[in-house]
């Protein structure tokens, strides 16, 4: 009887010690962007990191992004390859709209070339789908096709920002996503960061509620009247990819 009681007391002590021990620290998701001015205009990587932290998710985000660079330029330059070797969880690849046959082939080819050193460094490749020139709205489907093909070629993650832009513009043609013929205005940057965040840090079934939306919108400073449109565009681009047939 005494032995049984002693065993019971020891078990309770062990449970109490376990309950009081700190939870293991969650490592931040390490993300590297490789791109051009569509990445660094509006500090997309920095804003993604700030949003993640505001939402209680840890992230370390850096970039190798230079004006007018394609993935081929990055490959020949070498700085991005050096950065990749530092070790990441996800490496995000981005170039221009890539709507023509030659630029699409270039996107796919150099995504495949980058995929090998990315995986050797222990990371997974992701494709940051951008958007077409403002005067070429009819090219959205070509952009989406190019980035989906590149992601499929490397078994990578599709980050469907361009599709979110198309959905937002389809819902309201007056929404100002562009600051010039190609770069994002404030709302365009908001939608880009939101789509990237929801793709890389998916919310749980019971986490994505009004409080979650309000918290993210406040962190990004999205105007109240634009919140529903931007969240709808981002979530549908992720959860309901458009059929391009």
C-alpha positions as CSV (number, residue, x, y, z in Angstrom):
1,X,0.0,0.0,0.0
2,X,2.8,2.4,0.9
3,X,4.7,1.5,-2.2
4,X,1.6,2.3,-4.3
5,X,1.0,5.6,-2.5
6,X,4.7,6.5,-3.1
7,X,4.5,5.7,-6.7
8,X,1.3,7.8,-7.0
9,X,3.0,10.8,-5.3
10,X,6.1,10.5,-7.5
11,X,3.9,10.4,-10.6
12,X,2.1,13.6,-9.5
13,X,5.4,15.3,-8.9
14,X,6.6,14.3,-12.4
15,X,3.4,15.7,-13.9
16,X,3.8,19.0,-12.0
17,X,7.4,19.3,-13.1
18,X,6.4,18.7,-16.7
19,X,3.6,21.2,-16.5
20,X,5.9,23.9,-15.1
21,X,8.7,23.2,-17.6
22,X,8.9,25.8,-20.4
23,X,7.5,24.8,-23.8
24,X,10.2,24.2,-26.4
25,X,11.1,27.4,-28.3
26,X,9.6,27.5,-31.8
27,X,12.3,28.3,-34.4
28,X,11.6,31.2,-36.8
29,X,10.7,30.3,-40.4
30,X,13.8,31.5,-42.3
31,X,12.9,33.0,-45.7
32,X,15.1,34.4,-48.4
33,X,13.7,36.4,-51.4
34,X,15.6,36.3,-54.7
35,X,14.1,38.9,-57.0
36,X,14.1,42.4,-58.4
37,X,12.3,45.7,-57.8
38,X,8.9,43.9,-57.5
39,X,10.3,42.4,-54.3
40,X,12.1,45.4,-52.8
41,X,9.7,48.2,-53.8
42,X,7.6,48.8,-50.6
43,X,10.0,46.4,-48.7
44,X,7.8,43.3,-49.2
45,X,10.2,41.0,-47.3
46,X,10.5,43.4,-44.4
47,X,6.8,43.9,-44.1
48,X,6.2,40.1,-44.3
49,X,8.5,39.7,-41.3
50,X,6.8,42.4,-39.4
51,X,3.4,41.0,-40.1
52,X,4.4,37.5,-39.0
53,X,5.7,38.8,-35.7
54,X,2.6,40.9,-35.2
55,X,0.5,37.7,-35.7
56,X,2.7,35.8,-33.1
57,X,4.6,33.9,-35.7
58,X,8.4,34.0,-35.8
59,X,10.2,34.8,-39.0
60,X,13.6,35.8,-40.3
61,X,13.3,37.3,-43.8
62,X,16.1,38.6,-46.0
63,X,16.4,39.3,-49.7
64,X,18.8,39.4,-52.6
65,X,16.9,41.7,-54.9
66,X,18.4,44.1,-57.5
67,X,16.8,46.4,-60.2
68,X,15.8,44.7,-63.4
69,X,17.2,41.3,-62.5
70,X,15.9,38.1,-64.0
71,X,16.7,34.8,-62.4
72,X,19.3,34.3,-65.1
73,X,21.0,37.6,-64.0
74,X,21.0,36.3,-60.4
75,X,22.5,33.0,-61.5
76,X,25.3,34.7,-63.4
77,X,25.9,37.3,-60.7
78,X,26.4,34.8,-57.9
79,X,25.4,36.8,-54.9
80,X,22.1,35.1,-54.5
81,X,23.8,31.6,-54.7
82,X,26.1,32.8,-51.9
83,X,23.1,33.9,-49.8
84,X,21.3,30.6,-50.4
85,X,24.2,28.7,-48.8
86,X,23.6,30.5,-45.5
87,X,20.7,28.2,-44.8
88,X,17.0,28.8,-45.1
89,X,13.6,27.1,-44.8
90,X,12.2,28.7,-48.0
91,X,13.8,30.5,-50.9
92,X,11.4,32.6,-52.8
93,X,12.2,33.1,-56.5
94,X,10.8,36.1,-58.5
95,X,11.4,37.7,-61.8
96,X,9.2,39.8,-64.1
97,X,5.8,38.9,-65.5
98,X,7.4,36.4,-67.9
99,X,4.4,36.3,-70.3
100,X,6.3,35.6,-73.5
101,X,7.4,32.1,-74.6
102,X,11.1,33.0,-74.1
103,X,10.8,34.7,-70.7
104,X,8.5,31.8,-69.5
105,X,11.1,29.3,-70.6
106,X,13.8,31.4,-68.8
107,X,11.7,31.4,-65.6
108,X,11.2,27.7,-65.7
109,X,14.8,26.9,-66.7
110,X,16.5,29.0,-64.0
111,X,13.9,28.0,-61.3
112,X,15.1,24.5,-62.0
113,X,18.8,25.5,-61.8
114,X,18.2,27.3,-58.5
115,X,16.2,24.4,-57.1
116,X,19.3,22.2,-56.7
117,X,21.4,24.5,-54.5
118,X,18.2,25.5,-52.6
119,X,17.5,21.9,-51.7
120,X,21.2,21.2,-50.9
121,X,21.0,24.1,-48.4
122,X,18.0,22.4,-46.8
123,X,15.3,24.8,-48.1
124,X,12.3,24.5,-50.3
125,X,11.8,26.6,-53.4
126,X,8.8,28.9,-53.8
127,X,7.6,31.0,-56.7
128,X,6.4,34.6,-56.1
129,X,3.8,35.1,-58.8
130,X,3.8,38.7,-59.8
131,X,1.5,40.7,-62.1
132,X,1.6,42.1,-65.7
133,X,2.2,45.7,-66.7
134,X,-0.8,48.0,-66.0
135,X,-1.5,48.6,-69.6
136,X,-1.5,44.8,-70.4
137,X,-4.3,43.6,-68.1
138,X,-5.0,40.8,-70.6
139,X,-1.7,39.2,-69.6
140,X,-2.7,38.1,-66.1
141,X,-3.5,34.6,-67.2
142,X,-0.1,34.3,-69.0
143,X,1.6,35.4,-65.8
144,X,-0.3,32.9,-63.7
145,X,0.5,30.1,-66.2
146,X,4.2,31.0,-66.2
147,X,4.6,30.9,-62.4
148,X,2.5,27.8,-62.0
149,X,4.6,26.0,-64.5
150,X,7.8,27.1,-62.8
151,X,6.6,26.0,-59.4
152,X,5.5,22.6,-60.8
153,X,8.8,22.1,-62.5
154,X,10.6,22.3,-59.2
155,X,7.9,20.8,-56.9
156,X,7.8,24.2,-55.2
157,X,5.3,26.4,-53.4
158,X,3.1,28.7,-55.5
159,X,2.7,32.2,-53.9
160,X,-0.2,33.4,-55.9
161,X,0.1,37.2,-55.5
162,X,-0.6,37.9,-59.2
163,X,-3.8,35.9,-59.0
164,X,-4.9,37.8,-55.9
165,X,-4.3,41.0,-57.8
166,X,-6.5,39.8,-60.7
167,X,-9.3,38.8,-58.3
168,X,-9.1,42.2,-56.6
169,X,-9.2,44.1,-59.9
170,X,-12.0,41.9,-61.2
171,X,-14.1,42.8,-58.1
172,X,-13.2,46.5,-58.3
173,X,-11.5,48.0,-61.4
174,X,-11.0,51.3,-59.6
175,X,-8.8,49.8,-56.8
176,X,-5.3,51.3,-57.0
177,X,-2.8,48.5,-56.9
178,X,-0.2,50.1,-59.2
179,X,1.9,53.1,-58.4
180,X,3.4,53.2,-61.9
181,X,3.1,50.9,-64.9
182,X,4.5,47.9,-63.0
183,X,5.3,48.6,-59.3
184,X,2.8,48.2,-56.4
185,X,1.1,51.1,-54.8
186,X,0.3,50.9,-51.0
187,X,-2.7,48.7,-51.5
188,X,-0.9,46.5,-54.0
189,X,1.9,46.0,-51.5
190,X,-0.6,45.2,-48.8
191,X,-2.2,42.6,-50.9
192,X,1.1,41.1,-51.9
193,X,2.3,40.8,-48.2
194,X,-1.1,39.5,-47.1
195,X,-1.1,36.8,-49.8
196,X,2.5,35.8,-49.0
197,X,1.8,35.6,-45.3
198,X,-1.3,33.5,-45.7
199,X,0.5,31.2,-48.1
200,X,3.6,30.7,-45.9
201,X,1.9,30.9,-42.5
202,X,-1.5,29.2,-43.0
203,X,-4.1,29.8,-40.3
204,X,-5.7,26.9,-38.5
205,X,-9.4,26.1,-39.0
206,X,-10.4,27.9,-35.9
207,X,-7.8,30.6,-36.0
208,X,-9.1,32.5,-39.1
209,X,-11.9,34.5,-37.6
210,X,-12.8,38.2,-37.4
211,X,-10.2,38.8,-34.7
212,X,-7.5,37.3,-36.9
213,X,-8.6,39.4,-39.9
214,X,-8.7,42.6,-37.8
215,X,-5.2,41.9,-36.3
216,X,-3.6,41.3,-39.7
217,X,-5.4,44.3,-41.2
218,X,-4.3,46.6,-38.4
219,X,-0.7,45.4,-38.7
220,X,-0.7,46.2,-42.4
221,X,-2.8,49.4,-41.9
222,X,-5.3,48.3,-44.5
223,X,-8.2,50.8,-44.7
224,X,-11.4,49.5,-43.2
225,X,-13.3,49.8,-46.5
226,X,-10.7,47.6,-48.3
227,X,-10.3,44.8,-45.9
228,X,-13.0,42.5,-47.1
229,X,-11.9,42.8,-50.8
230,X,-8.2,42.2,-50.1
231,X,-8.8,39.2,-47.7
232,X,-11.3,37.7,-50.1
233,X,-8.8,38.1,-53.1
234,X,-5.9,36.6,-51.1
235,X,-7.7,33.7,-49.6
236,X,-9.5,32.7,-52.8
237,X,-6.2,32.9,-54.8
238,X,-4.7,30.4,-52.3
239,X,-7.7,28.1,-51.7
240,X,-9.5,28.3,-55.1
241,X,-6.9,28.6,-57.8
242,X,-8.4,29.8,-61.1
243,X,-9.0,27.4,-63.9
244,X,-7.2,28.7,-66.9
245,X,-8.7,26.3,-69.5
